Amino acid sequence: MTEPDVTGSARADLRTARPGRPAGSGAPPSTAGQEPGEAIARLWPGDHGTLPAPARRALARLLRGPYVAAESDPDTWRALLTNEDVVRERLADQYLDLVVDADAQVAFVRDVPAANAPQVVREVALTFLDTALLLHLRALLLDSADGRVAISRDEAADHLAVYRRRGGGSPMDFSRQLDATWARLTESGMLEPLSGDRCLVSPVLRTVFGADQVAALSAEYARLAKESA
């Protein structure tokens, strides 16, 4: 899905990643994470898995994406930390790397940085307005003393208004684009609905984008905002 670019020329280069479901390798089941002599617990008739149920749930949650957070899913978070080594092994078998941010208490998967490795993570292209809002939300998170930030749609609109003036579109066009951005970031888990029209900013934004990428985009968006003032 594409959304009109409010600048008419600038394009967003950030991508928000959501894991795909990799195909099975056909390799024999591993006994990783299993004590010597320990019987494998079958979870259903014909179960060929070897991991305990909590480790499987953590692995499945990471594959479903977009991330695991201690605050919203403490049981899965604890299961992930307890079984981190074997979960990393299973993900590596599928060309996936596990990222665990202990400070933000979030974890997610990304493609391994290996030559000729297949792309497993499904990327979602972001519009100019999506990227502008994500950069703002990330800055709010980094400035927050307790790592928690809530924002309303109206507050987001106030921050992004400078880009509407640059694009020259009507207030109605801008409102529709902002609605689409708000819905996209909520669906992807970057915004978590609270009461009323407020949303909690996901702590994963502290980690999911590279520092060099963010610095380059932030400088460009600051320049565009200054030109529009």
Residue frames as qw, qx, qy, qz and C-alpha x, y, z in Angstrom:
[[0.000, 0.890, 0.456, 0.000, 0.00, 0.00, 0.00],
 [0.432, 0.161, 0.003, 0.887, 1.31, 3.45, -0.86],
 [0.115, -0.831, -0.427, 0.337, 0.39, 6.84, 0.50],
 [0.384, 0.845, 0.077, 0.363, 0.82, 10.21, -1.27],
 [0.613, -0.077, -0.224, 0.754, 4.12, 11.90, -0.41],
 [0.104, -0.901, -0.356, 0.223, 3.30, 15.17, 1.38],
 [0.287, -0.629, 0.260, 0.674, 6.48, 16.81, 0.08],
 [0.664, 0.698, 0.026, -0.267, 5.86, 15.86, -3.52],
 [0.549, 0.677, -0.487, 0.057, 9.51, 14.79, -3.88],
 [0.114, -0.527, 0.782, -0.313, 11.24, 13.45, -0.77],
 [0.818, -0.067, -0.516, -0.247, 10.97, 9.73, -0.16],
 [0.644, -0.606, 0.379, -0.272, 11.17, 7.86, 3.12],
 [0.515, 0.471, -0.716, 0.021, 14.06, 5.41, 3.46],
 [0.339, -0.284, 0.775, -0.451, 13.23, 3.81, 6.79],
 [0.630, -0.071, -0.674, -0.379, 11.66, 0.40, 6.76],
 [0.560, -0.363, 0.531, -0.523, 9.80, -1.23, 9.62],
 [0.337, 0.239, -0.896, -0.162, 10.39, -4.97, 9.70],
 [0.779, -0.158, 0.317, -0.518, 7.86, -7.67, 10.48],
 [0.272, -0.330, 0.893, 0.138, 9.08, -11.25, 10.47],
 [0.703, 0.177, -0.442, -0.528, 7.90, -13.65, 7.83],
 [0.856, -0.244, 0.409, -0.201, 7.45, -17.36, 8.44],
 [0.124, 0.586, -0.746, -0.291, 10.51, -19.17, 7.08],
 [0.876, 0.130, -0.354, -0.300, 10.19, -22.51, 5.36],
 [0.834, -0.445, 0.326, -0.016, 11.30, -25.63, 7.21],
 [0.091, 0.708, -0.664, -0.224, 14.80, -26.85, 6.42],
 [0.914, 0.138, -0.321, -0.208, 13.96, -30.54, 6.59],
 [0.256, 0.479, -0.752, 0.374, 16.84, -31.11, 9.05],
 [0.595, -0.310, -0.737, 0.085, 16.38, -33.73, 11.80],
 [0.438, -0.849, -0.150, -0.255, 15.04, -32.42, 15.12],
 [0.307, 0.522, -0.548, 0.577, 17.69, -31.00, 17.45],
 [0.659, -0.499, -0.539, 0.162, 18.02, -31.95, 21.09],
 [0.249, 0.353, -0.252, 0.866, 19.33, -28.48, 22.01],
 [0.384, -0.420, 0.183, -0.802, 18.13, -27.31, 25.40],
 [0.898, -0.234, -0.234, -0.292, 17.46, -30.87, 26.51],
 [0.415, -0.638, 0.624, -0.178, 19.22, -32.46, 29.48],
 [0.309, 0.305, -0.888, -0.151, 21.00, -35.80, 28.84],
 [0.107, -0.152, -0.968, 0.167, 18.58, -38.65, 29.33],
 [0.308, 0.309, 0.398, -0.807, 15.59, -36.32, 29.55],
 [0.355, 0.435, 0.810, 0.168, 12.48, -37.51, 27.75],
 [0.015, -0.082, -0.308, -0.948, 11.11, -35.19, 25.07],
 [0.291, 0.423, 0.629, -0.584, 7.69, -33.86, 26.00],
 [0.095, 0.296, 0.711, 0.631, 5.31, -34.23, 23.07],
 [0.193, 0.199, 0.274, -0.921, 2.74, -31.47, 22.97],
 [0.729, 0.309, 0.068, -0.607, 0.36, -33.15, 20.50],
 [0.867, 0.087, 0.486, 0.064, 0.09, -36.47, 18.64],
 [0.738, 0.518, 0.209, 0.378, 2.80, -36.64, 16.01],
 [0.111, -0.981, 0.155, 0.038, 4.79, -33.74, 17.55],
 [0.862, 0.248, -0.112, 0.428, 8.39, -33.87, 16.25],
 [0.039, 0.864, -0.217, 0.453, 9.59, -30.84, 18.20],
 [0.718, -0.049, -0.529, 0.449, 12.19, -31.01, 20.95],
 [0.078, 0.337, -0.303, 0.888, 11.87, -27.67, 22.76],
 [0.057, -0.409, -0.771, 0.485, 9.80, -27.22, 25.91],
 [0.125, 0.767, 0.607, 0.166, 6.50, -25.41, 25.44],
 [0.162, -0.891, -0.112, 0.409, 7.64, -22.02, 26.86],
 [0.331, -0.414, 0.499, 0.685, 10.61, -21.90, 24.47],
 [0.277, 0.364, 0.759, 0.463, 8.36, -22.78, 21.53],
 [0.029, 0.874, 0.479, -0.073, 5.92, -20.02, 22.45],
 [0.241, -0.773, 0.149, 0.568, 8.73, -17.48, 22.64],
 [0.335, -0.134, 0.676, 0.643, 10.06, -18.61, 19.27],
 [0.195, 0.584, 0.733, 0.289, 6.60, -18.47, 17.69],
 [0.070, -0.905, -0.302, 0.290, 5.95, -15.00, 19.13],
 [0.272, -0.591, 0.360, 0.668, 9.21, -13.68, 17.68],
 [0.276, 0.108, 0.764, 0.573, 8.39, -15.14, 14.26],
 [0.104, 0.753, 0.645, 0.077, 4.91, -13.64, 14.34],
 [0.320, 0.180, 0.003, 0.930, 6.41, -10.24, 15.22],
 [0.468, 0.795, -0.216, 0.319, 6.82, -7.45, 15.38],
 [0.216, 0.496, -0.643, 0.542, 8.52, -7.85, 18.79],
 [0.650, -0.462, -0.593, 0.115, 8.30, -9.27, 22.30],
 [0.022, -0.621, 0.259, -0.739, 8.09, -6.80, 25.20],
 [0.286, -0.071, -0.821, 0.488, 8.41, -7.54, 28.90],
 [0.238, 0.075, 0.344, -0.905, 5.74, -5.02, 29.84],
 [0.663, 0.132, -0.154, -0.721, 2.98, -6.31, 27.57],
 [0.924, 0.066, -0.332, -0.178, 3.93, -10.03, 27.58],
 [0.292, -0.719, 0.589, -0.227, 5.96, -10.84, 30.72],
 [0.882, -0.121, 0.448, -0.084, 5.51, -14.63, 30.49],
 [0.826, 0.525, 0.069, 0.190, 6.91, -14.79, 26.95],
 [0.151, 0.874, -0.374, 0.270, 9.70, -12.39, 27.88],
 [0.556, -0.565, 0.583, -0.175, 10.79, -14.61, 30.78],
 [0.921, 0.140, 0.362, 0.023, 10.57, -17.72, 28.59],
 [0.618, 0.750, -0.125, 0.201, 12.75, -16.03, 25.98],
 [0.069, -0.810, 0.522, -0.258, 15.44, -15.08, 28.49],
 [0.753, -0.337, 0.543, -0.155, 15.40, -18.56, 30.04],
 [0.832, 0.211, 0.484, 0.172, 15.76, -20.24, 26.64],
 [0.214, 0.880, -0.173, -0.387, 17.69, -17.52, 24.81],
 [0.213, -0.501, 0.756, 0.364, 20.57, -19.70, 23.60],
 [0.403, 0.193, 0.878, 0.171, 18.42, -22.39, 22.01],
 [0.380, 0.806, 0.379, -0.250, 16.01, -19.80, 20.55],
 [0.059, 0.799, -0.397, -0.449, 19.01, -18.08, 18.94],
 [0.310, -0.220, 0.871, 0.313, 20.10, -21.42, 17.47],
 [0.432, 0.495, 0.754, -0.004, 16.69, -22.12, 15.98],
 [0.273, 0.894, 0.116, -0.336, 16.47, -18.62, 14.52],
 [0.111, -0.658, 0.595, 0.448, 19.98, -18.86, 13.05],
 [0.446, 0.095, 0.864, 0.215, 18.90, -22.05, 11.27],
 [0.352, 0.732, 0.580, 0.057, 16.38, -19.84, 9.49],
 [0.435, 0.365, 0.134, 0.812, 18.82, -16.99, 8.68],
 [0.276, -0.847, -0.223, -0.395, 17.43, -14.83, 11.47],
 [0.386, 0.211, -0.511, 0.739, 19.28, -12.90, 14.17],
 [0.432, -0.726, -0.534, 0.042, 17.78, -12.26, 17.62],
 [0.172, 0.473, -0.210, 0.838, 18.12, -8.74, 19.01],
 [0.525, -0.630, -0.552, 0.148, 17.52, -8.39, 22.77],
 [0.083, 0.602, -0.173, 0.775, 17.52, -4.90, 24.29],
 [0.488, -0.321, -0.717, 0.380, 17.81, -5.54, 28.02],
 [0.070, -0.126, -0.276, 0.950, 17.40, -1.85, 28.92],
 [0.453, 0.010, -0.202, -0.868, 14.19, -1.37, 26.93],
 [0.453, 0.018, 0.841, -0.295, 13.16, -4.99, 27.67],
 [0.740, 0.511, 0.058, -0.433, 12.19, -5.75, 24.09],
 [0.440, -0.264, 0.778, 0.363, 13.35, -8.34, 21.57],
 [0.696, 0.593, 0.064, -0.400, 12.83, -8.82, 17.85],
 [0.764, -0.015, 0.519, 0.382, 14.34, -10.65, 14.89],
 [0.320, 0.812, -0.226, -0.433, 16.12, -9.36, 11.81],
 [0.891, 0.431, -0.130, 0.063, 17.84, -10.88, 8.79],
 [0.762, -0.428, 0.184, 0.450, 21.39, -12.07, 9.43],
 [0.189, 0.898, -0.248, -0.311, 24.07, -9.77, 7.93],
 [0.616, -0.238, 0.683, 0.313, 25.55, -12.52, 5.77],
 [0.239, 0.434, -0.529, -0.689, 26.37, -12.43, 2.10],
 [0.392, 0.046, -0.800, -0.451, 23.97, -14.41, -0.07],
 [0.094, 0.221, 0.857, -0.456, 21.61, -15.03, 2.86],
 [0.067, -0.531, -0.690, -0.487, 17.94, -15.04, 1.83],
 [0.207, -0.245, 0.197, -0.926, 15.68, -12.24, 3.02],
 [0.253, -0.335, -0.902, 0.101, 13.32, -13.72, 5.58],
 [0.020, -0.502, -0.476, 0.722, 12.00, -10.64, 7.37],
 [0.233, 0.681, 0.586, 0.372, 9.12, -9.00, 5.58],
 [0.231, -0.199, -0.111, 0.946, 9.69, -5.27, 5.23],
 [0.142, 0.809, 0.570, -0.024, 6.95, -2.66, 5.10],
 [0.362, 0.328, 0.124, 0.864, 7.80, 0.50, 3.19],
 [0.165, -0.661, -0.472, 0.559, 7.06, 3.72, 5.08],
 [0.278, 0.834, 0.308, 0.364, 5.73, 6.95, 3.64],
 [0.273, 0.487, -0.216, 0.801, 7.33, 10.32, 4.21],
 [0.468, -0.593, 0.070, -0.651, 4.80, 11.10, 6.95],
 [0.932, -0.288, -0.220, 0.008, 5.28, 7.69, 8.61],
 [0.731, 0.149, -0.270, 0.609, 9.01, 8.29, 8.82],
 [0.019, 0.566, -0.157, 0.809, 8.66, 11.84, 10.11],
 [0.686, -0.557, 0.000, -0.468, 6.40, 10.66, 12.93],
 [0.943, -0.156, -0.220, 0.194, 8.64, 7.67, 13.79],
 [0.515, 0.353, -0.281, 0.729, 11.68, 9.93, 14.05],
 [0.278, -0.583, 0.136, -0.752, 9.74, 12.23, 16.39],
 [0.862, -0.419, -0.095, -0.269, 8.50, 9.35, 18.53],
 [0.860, 0.052, -0.294, 0.414, 12.00, 7.86, 18.77],
 [0.245, 0.468, -0.278, 0.802, 13.40, 11.21, 19.92],
 [0.557, -0.561, 0.053, -0.610, 10.67, 11.46, 22.58],
 [0.948, -0.236, -0.213, 0.012, 11.56, 7.97, 23.82],
 [0.703, 0.210, -0.305, 0.607, 15.26, 8.75, 24.08],
 [0.004, 0.490, -0.222, 0.843, 14.49, 11.94, 26.02],
 [0.709, -0.516, -0.220, -0.426, 12.07, 10.20, 28.39],
 [0.196, -0.596, 0.665, -0.405, 13.36, 9.62, 31.92],
 [0.633, -0.135, 0.689, -0.327, 11.37, 6.42, 32.45],
 [0.096, -0.126, 0.879, 0.449, 11.25, 5.16, 28.85],
 [0.201, 0.551, 0.808, -0.054, 7.47, 5.64, 28.58],
 [0.070, 0.205, -0.176, -0.960, 5.89, 8.06, 26.14],
 [0.306, 0.568, 0.760, -0.078, 2.22, 8.52, 25.28],
 [0.005, -0.203, 0.283, 0.937, 0.98, 10.68, 22.43],
 [0.498, 0.548, 0.547, -0.390, -2.37, 11.60, 20.93],
 [0.552, 0.485, 0.514, 0.442, -3.23, 11.93, 17.27],
 [0.074, 0.978, 0.165, 0.101, -3.72, 15.69, 17.73],
 [0.446, -0.774, 0.329, 0.307, -0.25, 16.03, 19.25],
 [0.642, 0.000, 0.589, 0.490, 1.19, 14.13, 16.31],
 [0.377, 0.766, 0.431, 0.292, -0.70, 16.41, 13.91],
 [0.155, -0.979, 0.044, 0.126, 0.74, 19.50, 15.61],
 [0.536, -0.532, 0.495, 0.430, 4.28, 18.18, 15.19],
 [0.538, 0.156, 0.679, 0.474, 3.79, 17.16, 11.55],
 [0.295, 0.853, 0.360, -0.236, 1.90, 20.29, 10.45],
 [0.095, -0.741, 0.375, 0.549, 5.08, 21.87, 9.08],
 [0.292, -0.101, 0.835, 0.455, 5.29, 19.15, 6.43],
 [0.334, 0.667, 0.666, -0.022, 1.69, 19.80, 5.34],
 [0.102, 0.901, 0.009, -0.422, 2.61, 23.41, 4.68],
 [0.206, -0.494, 0.661, 0.526, 5.56, 22.28, 2.59],
 [0.332, 0.194, 0.881, 0.275, 3.46, 19.89, 0.53],
 [0.206, 0.096, -0.207, -0.951, 0.81, 22.50, -0.13],
 [0.239, -0.318, -0.880, -0.260, -2.04, 20.02, 0.23],
 [0.439, -0.558, -0.170, -0.683, -5.39, 20.85, 1.75],
 [0.346, -0.390, 0.645, -0.559, -6.07, 20.31, 5.46],
 [0.895, 0.038, 0.169, -0.412, -8.42, 17.48, 4.50],
 [0.799, 0.435, -0.412, 0.061, -5.72, 15.71, 2.46],
 [0.154, 0.521, -0.685, 0.485, -3.27, 16.04, 5.33],
 [0.619, -0.262, 0.467, -0.574, -5.82, 14.68, 7.81],
 [0.953, 0.179, -0.056, -0.236, -6.43, 11.61, 5.64],
 [0.626, 0.498, -0.539, 0.262, -2.69, 10.97, 5.30],
 [0.130, -0.468, 0.653, -0.582, -2.22, 11.32, 9.06],
 [0.833, -0.115, 0.249, -0.480, -5.11, 8.91, 9.70],
 [0.911, 0.311, -0.269, -0.023, -3.41, 6.37, 7.44],
 [0.344, 0.537, -0.620, 0.456, -0.06, 6.88, 9.20],
 [0.449, -0.387, 0.521, -0.614, -1.65, 6.53, 12.64],
 [0.932, 0.026, 0.101, -0.346, -3.43, 3.33, 11.60],
 [0.783, 0.438, -0.421, 0.131, -0.28, 1.85, 10.01],
 [0.164, 0.506, -0.661, 0.530, 1.90, 2.48, 13.06],
 [0.646, -0.265, 0.429, -0.573, -0.80, 1.08, 15.36],
 [0.955, 0.176, -0.085, -0.223, -1.19, -2.06, 13.25],
 [0.669, 0.473, -0.500, 0.279, 2.58, -2.61, 13.19],
 [0.758, -0.473, -0.363, 0.266, 2.83, -2.30, 16.98],
 [0.413, 0.286, -0.173, 0.847, 4.84, 0.92, 16.97],
 [0.307, -0.298, 0.197, -0.882, 1.89, 2.57, 18.73],
 [0.252, -0.245, -0.926, 0.137, -0.11, 0.72, 21.38],
 [0.296, -0.593, -0.332, -0.670, -3.65, 2.10, 22.01],
 [0.121, -0.102, -0.687, 0.710, -4.47, 3.45, 25.45],
 [0.110, 0.671, 0.669, -0.300, -7.68, 5.05, 26.64],
 [0.215, 0.834, 0.089, -0.501, -9.23, 7.74, 24.50],
 [0.699, 0.712, -0.058, 0.030, -7.20, 8.75, 21.47],
 [0.156, -0.815, 0.559, -0.009, -3.80, 8.33, 23.13],
 [0.952, 0.188, -0.234, 0.061, -1.25, 5.66, 22.28],
 [0.626, -0.661, 0.356, 0.213, 1.85, 4.39, 24.03],
 [0.462, 0.736, -0.476, -0.132, 5.01, 4.55, 21.96],
 [0.990, -0.058, -0.107, 0.074, 6.63, 1.14, 21.66],
 [0.461, -0.770, 0.380, 0.224, 10.05, 0.91, 23.34],
 [0.821, 0.132, 0.427, 0.356, 11.30, -1.08, 20.36],
 [0.402, 0.890, 0.086, 0.197, 11.79, 2.23, 18.52],
 [0.352, -0.853, 0.367, 0.119, 14.90, 2.80, 20.63],
 [0.569, -0.361, 0.700, 0.237, 16.56, -0.19, 18.95],
 [0.748, 0.391, 0.537, 0.019, 14.93, -1.20, 15.69],
 [0.527, 0.837, 0.027, 0.144, 16.49, 1.49, 13.44],
 [0.771, 0.029, -0.089, 0.629, 20.23, 1.95, 12.94],
 [0.295, -0.739, -0.141, 0.589, 21.89, 5.05, 14.42],
 [0.257, -0.212, 0.448, 0.830, 23.52, 6.10, 11.13],
 [0.032, 0.465, 0.740, 0.485, 20.26, 5.74, 9.24],
 [0.216, -0.816, -0.510, 0.164, 18.37, 7.75, 11.86],
 [0.332, -0.588, 0.042, 0.736, 21.02, 10.50, 11.95],
 [0.190, 0.013, 0.564, 0.804, 20.96, 10.97, 8.17],
 [0.092, -0.597, -0.706, -0.370, 17.18, 11.04, 7.98],
 [0.304, -0.762, -0.412, 0.397, 16.85, 13.33, 11.00],
 [0.275, -0.407, 0.191, 0.850, 19.18, 15.86, 9.39],
 [0.053, 0.211, 0.655, 0.724, 17.23, 15.77, 6.13],
 [0.210, -0.693, -0.675, -0.139, 13.85, 16.12, 7.83],
 [0.324, -0.675, -0.234, 0.620, 15.15, 18.99, 9.99],
 [0.189, -0.171, 0.380, 0.889, 16.29, 20.76, 6.82],
 [0.079, -0.433, -0.720, -0.536, 12.88, 20.27, 5.20],
 [0.291, -0.743, -0.570, 0.195, 11.11, 21.55, 8.30],
 [0.301, -0.529, -0.021, 0.793, 13.33, 24.63, 8.42],
 [0.095, 0.059, 0.546, 0.830, 12.62, 25.39, 4.76],
 [0.193, -0.553, -0.732, -0.348, 8.91, 25.14, 5.46],
 [0.302, -0.564, -0.508, 0.577, 8.91, 27.44, 8.50]]
